[in-house]
């Protein structure tokens, strides 16, 4: 059985977590973008790209698929979405 621990974030939100992940789900939901390609991704995938300064499609296109997959939090399930948004913008991953 997984033990859920009550936590309080810096903004005072109370939440329960069973993992070591320090991210407050309430804060994370509030900062999720409503539009753009980052809004189409899971929170871990979005945070991985943002952490590495990838916030535009041009920046994403400067990376290879292998480089993107190497980012912690971003897995193969995100690649079809990323390929599609790049293709719609007339871009693609670096070869």
Residue pairs with C-beta under 8 A, 6 or more apart in sequence:
2 18
3 18
4 16
4 17
4 18
5 16
5 17
5 18
6 14
6 15
6 16
7 14
7 15
7 16
7 17
7 24
8 14
8 15
9 15
9 24
9 26
9 27
11 24
11 26
11 27
13 24
13 26
13 27
15 24
15 25
15 26
23 43
23 47
28 43
32 39
32 43
32 46
33 39
33 46
37 57
37 60
37 81
37 82
37 85
38 46
38 49
38 50
38 55
40 81
40 85
41 49
41 78
41 81
41 82
42 77
42 78
44 73
44 74
45 73
45 74
45 75
45 78
47 73
48 71
48 72
48 73
48 74
49 55
49 60
49 68
49 71
49 74
51 71
52 71
53 59
54 60
54 63
57 85
57 86
57 89
57 91
58 91
60 68
60 82
60 86
60 91
60 93
61 86
61 91
61 92
61 93
61 94
62 94
63 93
63 94
64 93
64 94
64 95
65 79
65 93
67 94
68 74
68 78
68 79
68 82
68 93
69 75
69 76
69 79
82 93
83 92
83 93
86 92
86 93
